[in-house]
Amino acid sequence: MAARKIKRLLTDDWKAKIQASNICHRLALHVDGKIEMTPTQVRAAEILLRKTVPDLARNEVTGADGGPQKIIYEWGEPT
């Protein structure tokens, strides 16, 4: 089989996603009881995930003057 002519280099972003995926997979196996992890390993995985995957934050979306949003349908008002 011929080698690739175009060599693709992994960017730091791709490497971080791969690392986060591996950590999540290992934690999932631990939760399912398929592997054992020490509390230190679990804590280290949590710390690494916080560095690579952003935490989800709650966002509140409001309308004009901080009131509720008005939904406008393309086909008119709902019945």
N, C-alpha and C positions, 0 to 999 in steps of 0.2 A: 504494500500500500504506500502510495506516495505521501511524503510529508506535506504539511500545509505550507503554502507559500506565504501566507499572511500570518504572522505570529501575533497573537493577541496577548497583551499584557494585562494582568489583573490590576484594576485601580484599587486604591485604598478603600473606596466605598464598597466595592465588590467583596474585598477581603473581610471587611467588618460585617457585611451581611452573612457571609459564609460562617464566620465565627459565631455570630448570634444564633444562626440556625443550628449549629452543632451544640451549643449550650442548651438551647431550648429542647432539642432532641434528647439530650442526656437527662435533663430535668423531667421530661415526660416519661422516660423509661423508669426513673426513680419513683415518680408518682404512681406508675402502674405496678410497681413492685418487682420489676424485672432486674434492676440493679440496685445495689446499696450505695449510698453516699453518706459520708459523715456530715455532721452539721457544719463543719468548716468548709467542706466542698460546696454545700448548698449555698452558704453565705457568699463564698467567692463567686459562684455562678451568678448570684443575684447582683453583686457589685459589678461584674463584667457586663451583664445585660443592661444595667443602668447607664453604663458608659457608651454602649453601642446602639441601643434602641431607645428612642425618646419615650418618656412617659406620656400617656394620654391625659390631657387636661380637659376639664369641663369648660365649655364655652357657651355663653349665653348670647343669643341673638335677639335683639329687640328692634322694634320699628321706630318710627319717628317719635321724638320726645320720650324715649324709653318705654313706650307702650308696646302692646302686642303688634305683631306683623299682620298686614292685610294681604291675603292671598288673592291674586287676580288670575282667574282661569282664562285660557285662550278662547274657550267656547262660551264664556259668559259666567254668570254667577251660578253656583250649585243650587239644586232644588231640594 
